Structure formats: structure tokens, C-alpha cells
């Protein structure tokens, strides 16, 4: 079993910076503003030959339990409960504060081994804070600079006694959505969990949906819009199929995103979409498929990811039949490039229709990986051309010779022939829609590449 290390401390002491340093990647959003981190984030950490799991947490603040900062502290408390070791971070330049002392007392009650880390100790800064931190009774503080990587050898020496030799090589926690496997790979033998990103506008219930799926308050939720800032991945499984659920920050219209921190959150969400395999677009059933929802859906299509649409808060809708009919009409009119996309109505609050959503996700994933045999594809192409021949271009008819599927994830087809640069968009849509209908490829993006035959006389006098 891997040893789990939780990083705790008051806001803006450099917890996320140290987390990024330990995992070797910029997974957590870092900003000068205090209180950037809200949800706890896990990652696989490494210092030289030392391997362990690390948890980044929200800044500790003394506030009412029902407030946002109070709920953030509860998430940190769960991280400490799950941890085998706690790194208690201080800002050495600011010195030991009364809030540090308050939470040092709180950590004593947690009954976990604690290592005090004095961060921001560039050069000789923070010597007085290190001396004050001895009074906590957690042993000798470790001076380091997470931003510049100074003092990591001392941190290694402090953590080493808490990590058994067998545990240091047994870390499998991953929090970064990994890059999708090669499109040509066989979907039945693909390693690793299915990457499932949950996206949508702010306050539509994305975090609530993941909490309901995994059966615990893993992610911070509440009535305040825009609570989620980082893209947080949660390992889970459904009917024996491993999944990585990625919660993302809500995407507002680009014109409304002006704060630097929100821009970082949006960039993190876009990155989660890019590395996902299936994306669930969560809508608010009371305000479905707004312009921003369509913009997010088109972004997913442009990235070539499989899409499932989830209408959340369905339990609040009175005339469900009328609302569903309006939603499907809007999808058919505004997203014709995703004909047949799965639409699931659900309520994350009460757990309604969650199995239907996950079944739709697995089906979309299989469709996204589907491959069509070349002989069968060309028999269909010949019949399609005979039923509806290509149009004339400058008095000459476009000739379609043959077709092949060159990759999956998403299904991508190459069409070979002459004068394909002049093929009208309407005829290309006819080909794509025919492929989708004949070979059962509903609701996934499809790519059609035009490949002209080589002219043997080109370039000859």
C-alpha cells in the first residue's frame, strides 16, 4: 500500500506550489491570491527514489462550518483522516501567526505524524519563523523553497522514515487526465481507466453529480456559483469498468471571463476536455441549451471527443414531456453534426437515472472506438454514389474511387477520388450522414478527409 501525505496550512503559504513540485507537473492552479485551492487533489509524488501519494488541500481558515470556507476546512479534515503523514506548511517570510498556532493545536488532536515545513526560505529568509516553529512540538522544521526547489533533500530525509521500502514503489494515484491512447489501438485492450470529463456552465450540478456517483462528499458543493476552480480527477469504477471522473470549473462566456484566476480555471477545463475520451455536458433543466451550452458542445466536437448530454435537475420540471421535446428539437437544429447524440435526463441531487447516464457514456465510448471494414465501406460507397451521384463541377463530374477508415477515436475516413477540392459541403454531409446511419455511429464526431489521386502527368513537359 502507498503512503499518503497531506499538505495542509493556512491560505497562500505555497501548498499547491509544493504539490506541483512533488508530482513534477503543474497540476494545481497557482496564483498570488489566497484561497485558490478549494477541493482536495491527489497525485503521485516523487523525491529521488521515494514514491508516495500526496494530497493538496484548501487553506485552513477559522470560520463557520456552513460557510464556503468552513466546508473547505471539512474537505481538508477528510484529507488528514485519509493521510498517513501530514506536512504542515508555514510562510517563513510572514512568520508564525496566531492562525498557525490554532491549526497546530488542531493537528495534535488528529493523531497523525506531522512534519513542519517552513516554505519561502530562499537564501537565509525565515530564520526567525523556523525558531518559532520549534514551539509546536512536531520536531525540527524543514526549511525549503517550493518555488525554487531548495531544501528538497531535507524534506526527503524527513519523509523517508515514514515510507516503507515496499510502499515507495507502489504508487498508482494519478490526478492528471492522461493523453488518450493512439487512435489505431483496439478499444478492447486499451489500458487504464476511461477518461470522463464533466463540463458545463457554472452551478449546473457537475460536482454534485460526481459526489452522487462515487457515494461520498468527495468534491466541494454549495449554492455559490463557481466553487470549482481546478479540474479534479476521481478514480472510480462502474460495473467493473474503471473510470476517471474529471470535475471541471464552469465555463462562462469568453467576454465575461476577465479575472486572471478564472482564466486559469478555464484553461484547466479546456485541457481536461482535450485529454478526455468521453465528455458529459451537464445542462440545467430549467434553462437548457443556452448559447454557452452550444459553444461548449461545439468545442467538444472540435476536439473529437465523444459527447453525452445530461439534463440535470429534472426533478424540478413540471411538464417533462414538453421540456424533453424542446431539448431534442434544439439539439437537432443547433447540433446537426452530432445526429443521434445521447440525451439523458437526471437528478444528481436525488440520484435519478445515473445508471442510464453511465450506460450512455460506455455506449458512446464504444461507438467512438468503432472500426468499419474497408470492403464493407466501399460496397456502401458504391451504393451511395449510385443512389445520389456527385454533382458536376465545371462540366466534369466528381469521381469517388474508394474509401477507407484511417483511424478511430473519433472515426476518421479518407475518401479518394478526383476534383475533391470542389466537392460541395452538402454532398460531404450526405456522405457523413450516410456513414453514420449505415454503420451505427450516432452522436460521435466524425472526420472526412479528401484525398486526391496522384496525377502521373503532373510536372511533365
C-alpha positions as CSV (number, residue, x, y, z in Angstrom):
1,X,0.0,0.0,0.0
2,X,1.2,3.5,-0.8
3,X,1.9,6.0,1.9
4,X,-0.4,9.1,1.7
5,X,0.9,12.5,2.6
6,X,-1.4,15.5,3.1
7,X,-0.2,19.1,2.7
8,X,-2.0,21.5,5.0
9,X,-1.7,25.1,6.2
10,X,-3.4,28.4,6.1
11,X,-4.1,30.1,2.8
12,X,-1.3,31.3,0.5
13,X,1.6,29.6,2.2
14,X,2.5,27.6,-1.0
15,X,0.7,24.3,-0.6
16,X,-0.2,24.0,-4.3
17,X,3.3,25.1,-5.4
18,X,4.8,22.3,-3.2
19,X,2.2,19.8,-4.6
20,X,3.2,20.7,-8.2
21,X,6.9,20.3,-7.2
22,X,6.4,16.9,-5.7
23,X,4.3,15.5,-8.6
24,X,6.6,17.1,-11.2
25,X,3.8,18.7,-13.1
26,X,1.7,21.9,-12.9
27,X,-1.5,20.1,-12.0
28,X,-2.8,22.5,-9.3
29,X,-3.6,26.1,-10.2
30,X,-1.2,28.6,-8.5
31,X,-1.9,32.2,-8.1
32,X,-0.9,35.0,-5.7
33,X,-4.5,35.4,-4.5
34,X,-5.2,33.5,-1.2
35,X,-7.7,30.6,-1.2
36,X,-7.2,29.5,-4.8
37,X,-7.4,25.7,-3.9
38,X,-10.8,24.5,-2.7
39,X,-11.1,20.8,-3.4
40,X,-8.6,18.3,-2.3
41,X,-6.4,17.0,-5.1
42,X,-4.4,13.7,-5.2
43,X,-1.2,13.0,-7.2
44,X,1.7,10.6,-7.4
45,X,4.7,12.2,-5.8
46,X,8.4,11.5,-6.1
47,X,11.6,12.7,-4.4
48,X,14.5,10.9,-5.8
49,X,13.8,7.2,-5.2
50,X,11.0,8.0,-2.7
51,X,7.4,7.3,-4.0
52,X,4.2,8.3,-2.2
53,X,0.8,9.7,-2.8
54,X,0.3,13.4,-2.0
55,X,-2.9,15.4,-1.3
56,X,-3.2,19.1,-1.9
57,X,-5.8,20.8,0.3
58,X,-7.6,24.1,0.8
59,X,-6.1,26.7,3.1
60,X,-7.1,26.3,6.7
61,X,-9.3,29.2,8.0
62,X,-11.3,29.5,11.2
63,X,-14.9,30.2,10.1
64,X,-18.5,28.9,10.4
65,X,-18.9,25.3,9.4
66,X,-21.8,26.1,7.0
67,X,-19.8,28.8,5.1
68,X,-17.8,28.1,2.0
69,X,-14.5,28.3,3.9
70,X,-16.0,26.1,6.6
71,X,-16.9,23.5,4.0
72,X,-13.4,23.8,2.6
73,X,-11.9,23.1,6.0
74,X,-14.1,19.9,6.2
75,X,-12.5,18.7,3.0
76,X,-9.1,19.3,4.5
77,X,-10.1,17.4,7.6
78,X,-11.1,14.4,5.4
79,X,-7.7,14.6,3.7
80,X,-5.9,14.5,7.1
81,X,-8.1,11.5,8.1
82,X,-7.0,9.6,5.0
83,X,-3.3,10.6,5.3
84,X,-0.5,8.6,6.9
85,X,1.6,11.7,7.3
86,X,0.9,15.5,7.3
87,X,3.1,18.3,6.0
88,X,2.2,21.4,8.0
89,X,3.3,24.4,5.8
90,X,4.2,27.8,7.1
91,X,5.1,31.0,5.3
92,X,8.6,31.6,6.8
93,X,8.7,35.2,5.5
94,X,5.4,36.1,7.3
95,X,6.5,34.2,10.5
96,X,4.3,32.1,12.8
97,X,0.8,33.6,13.0
98,X,-1.9,33.0,15.6
99,X,-3.8,31.1,12.9
100,X,-0.8,28.8,12.5
101,X,-0.8,28.1,16.2
102,X,-4.6,27.5,16.2
103,X,-4.3,24.8,13.5
104,X,-1.2,23.3,15.1
105,X,-3.4,22.6,18.1
106,X,-6.0,21.1,15.7
107,X,-3.4,18.8,14.1
108,X,-2.3,17.5,17.5
109,X,-5.8,16.2,18.0
110,X,-5.8,14.4,14.6
111,X,-3.1,12.0,15.9
112,X,-1.2,11.8,12.7
113,X,2.6,12.2,12.3
114,X,3.3,15.9,11.4
115,X,6.3,17.4,9.7
116,X,6.5,21.2,9.9
117,X,7.7,22.8,6.7
118,X,8.8,26.4,6.6
119,X,8.3,27.5,3.0
120,X,9.6,30.5,1.1
121,X,13.0,30.2,2.8
122,X,15.0,31.4,-0.2
123,X,18.5,32.2,0.9
124,X,18.5,33.0,4.6
125,X,14.9,34.2,4.8
126,X,12.7,32.9,7.5
127,X,15.2,32.0,10.2
128,X,13.1,33.5,12.9
129,X,10.0,31.7,11.8
130,X,11.9,28.4,11.9
131,X,12.9,29.1,15.5
132,X,9.3,29.9,16.5
133,X,8.0,26.7,14.8
134,X,10.0,24.6,17.3
135,X,7.4,25.5,19.9
136,X,4.7,23.5,18.1
137,X,6.4,20.3,19.4
138,X,6.4,18.5,16.0
139,X,10.1,18.3,15.8
140,X,12.6,20.2,13.7
141,X,11.0,22.4,11.0
142,X,12.2,21.8,7.4
143,X,13.3,25.0,5.6
144,X,12.6,24.9,1.8
145,X,11.5,26.9,-1.2
146,X,8.8,25.0,-3.1
147,X,9.0,27.5,-6.0
148,X,12.8,27.2,-6.5
149,X,13.2,23.6,-5.3
150,X,15.5,24.4,-2.5
151,X,15.5,22.1,0.6
152,X,14.0,19.1,-1.1
153,X,16.9,16.9,0.1
154,X,16.0,17.8,3.7
155,X,12.3,17.0,3.0
156,X,13.4,13.6,1.6
157,X,15.2,12.8,4.8
158,X,12.2,13.8,6.9
159,X,9.7,11.8,4.9
160,X,11.9,8.7,4.4
161,X,11.3,7.1,7.8
162,X,7.6,7.2,7.3
163,X,7.7,5.4,3.9
164,X,8.4,1.6,4.0
165,X,10.7,0.3,1.3
166,X,7.9,-1.7,-0.3
167,X,5.5,1.2,-0.3
168,X,7.8,3.6,-2.1
169,X,7.4,1.6,-5.4
170,X,3.6,1.1,-5.1
171,X,2.1,4.4,-6.1
172,X,-0.7,4.3,-8.6
173,X,-2.6,7.6,-7.8
174,X,-2.9,9.7,-10.9
175,X,-4.8,13.0,-11.0
176,X,-3.9,14.3,-14.4
177,X,-6.1,13.3,-17.2
178,X,-3.7,11.3,-19.3
179,X,-3.3,11.8,-23.0
180,X,-5.7,9.5,-25.0
181,X,-4.1,6.4,-26.4
182,X,-3.2,6.0,-30.1
183,X,-6.4,6.2,-32.2
184,X,-5.4,3.0,-34.0
185,X,-5.4,0.9,-30.8
186,X,-8.0,-1.8,-30.3
187,X,-10.5,-0.4,-27.7
188,X,-10.9,-3.8,-26.1
189,X,-7.3,-3.9,-25.0
190,X,-6.8,-0.2,-24.1
191,X,-5.0,0.1,-20.7
192,X,-6.1,2.4,-17.9
193,X,-9.4,3.9,-16.9
194,X,-11.9,5.6,-19.2
195,X,-11.3,9.4,-19.0
196,X,-14.7,11.0,-18.4
197,X,-14.8,14.8,-18.1
198,X,-17.9,16.5,-16.6
199,X,-18.4,20.0,-18.1
200,X,-21.0,22.7,-18.3
201,X,-21.8,26.3,-17.2
202,X,-21.3,27.3,-13.5
203,X,-23.8,26.0,-11.0
204,X,-25.5,23.3,-13.1
205,X,-24.5,20.5,-10.7
206,X,-21.3,19.0,-12.0
207,X,-19.7,18.4,-8.6
208,X,-22.9,17.2,-7.1
209,X,-23.2,14.6,-9.9
210,X,-19.7,13.2,-9.2
211,X,-20.4,13.1,-5.5
212,X,-23.6,11.2,-6.1
213,X,-21.8,8.7,-8.4
214,X,-19.0,7.9,-6.0
215,X,-21.3,7.9,-3.0
216,X,-19.4,10.4,-0.8
217,X,-18.8,14.2,-0.5
218,X,-15.6,14.0,-2.4
219,X,-16.0,17.4,-4.1
220,X,-17.0,20.8,-2.6
221,X,-20.5,21.8,-3.4
222,X,-22.9,24.5,-2.5
223,X,-25.3,27.2,-3.8
224,X,-22.4,29.6,-4.6
225,X,-21.7,29.6,-8.4
226,X,-18.1,28.9,-9.5
227,X,-16.9,26.9,-6.5
228,X,-14.8,24.5,-8.5
229,X,-11.6,26.0,-9.8
230,X,-9.2,23.1,-10.5
231,X,-10.0,20.1,-12.7
232,X,-10.2,17.4,-10.1
233,X,-10.0,13.7,-11.1
234,X,-11.6,11.0,-9.0
235,X,-10.9,7.3,-9.6
236,X,-14.0,5.1,-9.6
237,X,-15.4,2.0,-11.3
238,X,-18.8,1.2,-12.8
239,X,-19.8,-2.5,-13.3
240,X,-16.1,-3.5,-13.3
241,X,-15.1,-0.7,-15.7
242,X,-12.5,1.7,-14.2
243,X,-13.4,5.3,-14.8
244,X,-11.6,8.6,-14.1
245,X,-14.2,11.2,-13.4
246,X,-12.8,14.7,-14.0
247,X,-14.8,17.6,-12.4
248,X,-14.2,20.9,-14.1
249,X,-14.8,24.6,-13.5
250,X,-17.9,26.1,-15.0
251,X,-17.4,27.7,-18.4
252,X,-18.9,31.2,-18.8
253,X,-18.9,33.3,-22.0
254,X,-15.5,34.4,-23.0
255,X,-16.4,38.1,-22.7
256,X,-17.3,37.6,-19.1
257,X,-14.0,35.9,-18.2
258,X,-11.8,38.8,-17.1
259,X,-10.2,37.8,-13.8
260,X,-6.7,36.1,-14.2
261,X,-7.7,33.3,-11.8
262,X,-10.8,32.5,-13.8
263,X,-8.8,32.4,-17.0
264,X,-6.5,29.8,-15.4
265,X,-9.6,27.7,-14.4
266,X,-11.0,27.9,-17.9
267,X,-7.6,26.8,-19.4
268,X,-7.6,23.9,-17.0
269,X,-11.2,22.9,-18.1
270,X,-10.2,23.1,-21.8
271,X,-7.2,20.9,-21.1
272,X,-9.5,18.4,-19.3
273,X,-11.7,18.3,-22.4
274,X,-8.7,17.8,-24.7
275,X,-7.4,14.8,-22.7
276,X,-10.8,13.3,-22.1
277,X,-12.3,10.4,-24.1
278,X,-15.9,11.0,-23.3
279,X,-17.4,14.3,-22.2
280,X,-20.7,14.7,-20.3
281,X,-22.2,18.1,-20.9
282,X,-24.4,18.9,-17.9
283,X,-27.3,21.3,-18.5
284,X,-29.7,22.9,-16.1
285,X,-33.1,21.5,-17.0
286,X,-34.7,24.8,-16.1
287,X,-32.5,26.7,-18.6
288,X,-31.4,24.2,-21.2
289,X,-29.1,24.5,-24.2
290,X,-28.3,28.2,-24.0
291,X,-25.8,29.8,-26.4
292,X,-22.9,28.9,-24.0
293,X,-24.0,25.3,-23.8
294,X,-23.9,25.1,-27.6
295,X,-20.5,26.7,-27.6
296,X,-19.2,24.1,-25.1
297,X,-20.7,21.3,-27.2
298,X,-19.0,22.6,-30.4
299,X,-15.7,22.8,-28.5
300,X,-16.0,19.1,-27.6
301,X,-16.9,18.2,-31.2
302,X,-13.8,20.2,-32.5
303,X,-11.6,18.2,-30.1
304,X,-13.1,15.0,-31.5
305,X,-14.4,13.7,-28.1
306,X,-17.5,11.5,-27.6
307,X,-20.3,13.5,-26.1
308,X,-23.2,12.7,-23.9
309,X,-25.8,15.4,-22.9
310,X,-27.2,15.3,-19.3
311,X,-30.2,17.4,-18.4
312,X,-29.7,17.8,-14.6
313,X,-32.3,19.0,-12.0
314,X,-35.0,17.1,-14.0
315,X,-37.0,16.5,-10.8
316,X,-37.8,20.3,-10.8
317,X,-39.5,20.2,-14.2
318,X,-43.3,20.0,-14.2
319,X,-44.1,19.2,-17.9
320,X,-41.3,16.8,-18.6
321,X,-42.6,15.6,-22.0
322,X,-42.7,19.1,-23.4
323,X,-39.3,20.0,-22.0
324,X,-37.7,16.9,-23.5
325,X,-39.3,17.5,-26.9
326,X,-38.0,21.1,-26.9
327,X,-34.5,19.9,-25.9
328,X,-34.3,17.3,-28.6
329,X,-35.6,19.8,-31.2
330,X,-32.9,22.3,-30.2
331,X,-30.2,19.7,-30.4
332,X,-31.3,18.6,-33.9
333,X,-31.4,22.2,-35.1
334,X,-28.3,23.5,-33.4
335,X,-26.0,20.4,-33.4
336,X,-26.7,18.7,-36.7
337,X,-23.1,17.4,-36.7
338,X,-23.9,15.2,-33.7
339,X,-27.0,13.5,-35.0
340,X,-28.2,10.8,-32.6
341,X,-26.2,12.1,-29.6
342,X,-27.4,10.5,-26.3
343,X,-29.6,12.8,-24.1
344,X,-30.2,11.6,-20.5
345,X,-32.5,13.4,-18.1
346,X,-31.4,13.0,-14.4
347,X,-31.3,14.5,-11.0
348,X,-27.9,14.4,-9.3
349,X,-29.5,15.6,-6.0
350,X,-31.7,12.5,-5.6
351,X,-29.7,10.1,-7.7
352,X,-32.2,9.7,-10.5
353,X,-31.2,8.0,-13.8
354,X,-27.5,7.8,-13.0
355,X,-27.2,4.3,-14.4
356,X,-28.7,5.4,-17.7
357,X,-26.1,8.2,-17.9
358,X,-23.2,5.8,-17.3
359,X,-24.6,3.2,-19.8
360,X,-24.8,6.1,-22.4
361,X,-21.2,7.0,-21.6
362,X,-20.0,3.5,-22.2
363,X,-22.0,3.1,-25.4
364,X,-20.6,6.5,-26.7
365,X,-17.1,5.3,-25.9
366,X,-17.6,2.0,-27.8
367,X,-19.0,4.0,-30.8
368,X,-16.1,6.4,-30.6
369,X,-13.8,3.4,-31.0
370,X,-15.7,1.6,-33.7
371,X,-13.9,0.5,-36.9
372,X,-15.6,-0.4,-40.2
373,X,-14.0,-3.0,-42.6
374,X,-12.8,-1.5,-45.8
375,X,-14.7,-3.9,-48.2
376,X,-18.0,-3.2,-46.5
377,X,-17.3,0.5,-46.5
378,X,-16.7,0.5,-50.3
379,X,-19.7,-1.5,-51.0
380,X,-21.7,1.1,-49.2
381,X,-19.9,3.9,-51.0
382,X,-20.8,2.4,-54.4
383,X,-24.5,2.1,-53.5
384,X,-24.5,5.7,-52.1
385,X,-22.9,7.1,-55.2
386,X,-25.3,5.2,-57.5
387,X,-28.3,6.5,-55.5
388,X,-27.1,10.1,-55.4
389,X,-24.2,10.8,-57.8
390,X,-21.8,13.7,-57.0
391,X,-22.6,17.0,-58.8
392,X,-20.9,18.4,-61.9
393,X,-18.1,20.8,-61.4
394,X,-17.1,22.9,-64.4
395,X,-18.8,20.4,-66.7
396,X,-17.0,17.4,-65.2
397,X,-18.5,15.1,-62.6
398,X,-16.6,14.4,-59.3
399,X,-15.3,10.8,-59.3
400,X,-15.2,9.0,-56.0
401,X,-12.9,5.9,-56.3
402,X,-12.8,4.3,-52.8
403,X,-12.9,5.0,-49.1
404,X,-11.0,3.7,-46.0
405,X,-11.3,4.3,-42.3
406,X,-7.8,5.6,-41.4
407,X,-8.3,5.8,-37.6
408,X,-10.8,5.7,-34.7
409,X,-11.2,8.0,-31.7
410,X,-13.0,9.7,-33.4
411,X,-13.9,7.7,-36.5
412,X,-12.0,9.2,-39.4
413,X,-12.5,8.3,-43.1
414,X,-10.4,9.0,-46.1
415,X,-12.2,9.5,-49.4
416,X,-10.2,9.1,-52.6
417,X,-11.1,10.5,-56.0
418,X,-10.8,13.4,-58.4
419,X,-11.7,17.0,-58.1
420,X,-12.5,16.6,-54.4
421,X,-11.4,20.1,-53.6
422,X,-14.5,21.2,-55.4
423,X,-16.9,18.9,-53.6
424,X,-19.8,20.9,-52.1
425,X,-20.3,20.8,-48.4
426,X,-23.8,19.4,-48.9
427,X,-22.5,16.3,-50.6
428,X,-19.9,15.8,-47.9
429,X,-22.6,16.0,-45.3
430,X,-24.6,13.4,-47.4
431,X,-21.6,11.0,-47.2
432,X,-21.1,11.6,-43.4
433,X,-24.8,11.2,-42.6
434,X,-24.9,8.0,-44.7
435,X,-21.9,6.6,-42.9
436,X,-23.4,7.5,-39.5
437,X,-26.7,5.8,-40.4
438,X,-25.4,2.7,-42.2
439,X,-22.7,1.8,-39.7
440,X,-24.4,2.8,-36.5
441,X,-22.2,5.8,-35.5
442,X,-24.7,8.0,-33.7
443,X,-23.7,11.0,-31.6
444,X,-19.9,11.0,-32.1
445,X,-17.8,13.4,-34.1
446,X,-16.7,12.1,-37.5
447,X,-13.9,13.3,-39.7
448,X,-14.0,13.0,-43.6
449,X,-10.6,13.7,-45.3
450,X,-10.5,14.2,-49.1
451,X,-7.5,12.5,-50.8
452,X,-6.9,13.2,-54.4
453,X,-5.4,10.6,-56.7
454,X,-1.9,11.3,-57.9
455,X,-1.7,12.7,-61.5
456,X,1.1,10.7,-63.3
457,X,1.4,13.5,-65.9
458,X,1.8,16.4,-63.4
459,X,5.1,18.2,-63.7
460,X,6.0,16.7,-67.0
461,X,6.6,18.7,-70.1
